[in-house]
Amino acid sequence: MAKSWTRWQDWTEVVIGALVALSPIVVATSTAAAWTMIVLGVLVVLDGLWSLASPSMVAGEWVQIVLGVLLFVAPWVMSYTAMSGASWVSWVGGVLTVLAGAVAVPVANSAHRGLAGSH
């Protein structure tokens, strides 16, 4: 059974989300871009904390992947592709979030099977 608060993939998600949420402090953004990055970044952090607290909860990893995809497409959807700093934060943050989630899915599945087998 996996221990809570130990999985590096989820800590990575928390760090990525925090960096995305705080990035409007250092990159040029519009109001829409700033709020999009803040909200998605905070959601990524919260999902990472949820996954850290419940390592056998597989749904959190899929939520992480969806949030990463949303973060990646945000510059086009929210029309801030002209702001290169904000766009690159979203694109790189989105890709890294998806990758961390994809790596964590098999680990969470294994933890879930271990939990199910212990009943």
Phi and psi in degrees as a GROMACS rama.xvg file:
@    title "Ramachandran Plot"
@    xaxis  label "Phi"
@    yaxis  label "Psi"
@TYPE xy
-74.525  143.801  ALA-2
-87.8203  144.031  LYS-3
-67.1766  149.249  SER-4
66.3952  24.8531  TRP-5
-122.884  -13.9696  THR-6
-78.842  120.405  ARG-7
-62.9376  -31.8238  TRP-8
-62.1155  -37.5123  GLN-9
-75.8082  -36.0343  ASP-10
-64.3333  -37.1925  TRP-11
-61.1214  -42.6649  THR-12
-60.9775  -42.51  GLU-13
-61.2501  -44.5726  VAL-14
-65.3707  -45.4406  VAL-15
-59.628  -47.4454  ILE-16
-60.095  -42.2465  GLY-17
-64.156  -42.1515  ALA-18
-64.4159  -41.7709  LEU-19
-63.9112  -45.7782  VAL-20
-63.7979  -34.1639  ALA-21
-89.0606  -11.7566  LEU-22
-60.4856  -30.0282  SER-23
-59.2734  -15.2031  PRO-24
-68.5461  -31.8026  ILE-25
-114.837  -12.0014  VAL-26
-116.457  150.812  VAL-27
-69.7738  129.684  ALA-28
-140.017  163.642  THR-29
-92.9193  175.733  SER-30
-61.9361  -44.1737  THR-31
-63.3872  -43.4671  ALA-32
-64.3665  -44.518  ALA-33
-61.5117  -48.2275  ALA-34
-67.4002  -35.9023  TRP-35
-62.1271  -46.0327  THR-36
-67.8613  -39.6186  MET-37
-65.0794  -49.8847  ILE-38
-64.6256  -48.7342  VAL-39
-65.471  -38.6731  LEU-40
-61.6067  -44.1788  GLY-41
-65.305  -40.1918  VAL-42
-63.1475  -38.3941  LEU-43
-64.118  -43.5868  VAL-44
-59.9119  -48.7271  VAL-45
-61.7982  -40.2953  LEU-46
-65.4646  -39.3985  ASP-47
-62.3995  -41.9003  GLY-48
-65.907  -39.142  LEU-49
-61.3945  -45.419  TRP-50
-66.4362  -35.7235  SER-51
-65.6392  -40.3191  LEU-52
-73.1926  -30.557  ALA-53
-128.196  75.7126  SER-54
-64.754  -16.4983  PRO-55
-94.1441  4.53581  SER-56
-87.7428  100.237  MET-57
-68.5392  -30.9161  VAL-58
-58.0501  -33.5583  ALA-59
-61.0305  -34.2144  GLY-60
-71.1435  -36.0492  GLU-61
-70.7281  -36.5284  TRP-62
-60.8098  -42.4706  VAL-63
-58.6912  -44.594  GLN-64
-62.5792  -43.4103  ILE-65
-62.7976  -43.5792  VAL-66
-62.8856  -37.7721  LEU-67
-62.8192  -41.8618  GLY-68
-64.4203  -43.7723  VAL-69
-60.8234  -41.2317  LEU-70
-63.8721  -39.8755  LEU-71
-65.6632  -41.6439  PHE-72
-84.9255  -9.98831  VAL-73
-54.1628  -41.418  ALA-74
-59.212  -33.681  PRO-75
-78.9667  -44.4586  TRP-76
-66.7931  -41.4234  VAL-77
-95.5342  6.89584  MET-78
59.1558  49.4596  SER-79
-124.563  30.8387  TYR-80
-67.0196  -24.3831  THR-81
-71.177  -18.9733  ALA-82
-92.5509  93.1583  MET-83
-60.8154  -39.8143  SER-84
-62.1546  -48.8421  GLY-85
-65.088  -40.4923  ALA-86
-62.598  -46.93  SER-87
-65.4469  -36.3918  TRP-88
-60.6554  -44.6744  VAL-89
-65.8441  -45.1036  SER-90
-65.5315  -49.4128  TRP-91
-67.7826  -44.1693  VAL-92
-60.5937  -40.1586  GLY-93
-64.7353  -46.5196  GLY-94
-62.9594  -45.631  VAL-95
-64.9464  -36.2276  LEU-96
-65.839  -43.8327  THR-97
-63.0315  -44.2539  VAL-98
-62.5637  -44.628  LEU-99
-62.5371  -39.2911  ALA-100
-66.457  -41.8211  GLY-101
-64.1529  -37.2242  ALA-102
-70.4951  -31.8289  VAL-103
-80.875  -22.8789  ALA-104
-57.4099  -50.7928  VAL-105
-63.4498  -34.6776  PRO-106
-65.8792  -43.7861  VAL-107
-66.4973  -39.2709  ALA-108
-60.7072  -43.4529  ASN-109
-62.3849  -44.1148  SER-110
-64.4068  -37.8327  ALA-111
-66.0613  -44.4712  HIS-112
-62.9398  -38.7942  ARG-113
-63.2927  -39.5911  GLY-114
-67.8656  -42.156  LEU-115
-66.0107  -35.1963  ALA-116
-73.9774  -17.5902  GLY-117
-86.254  -5.61676  SER-118
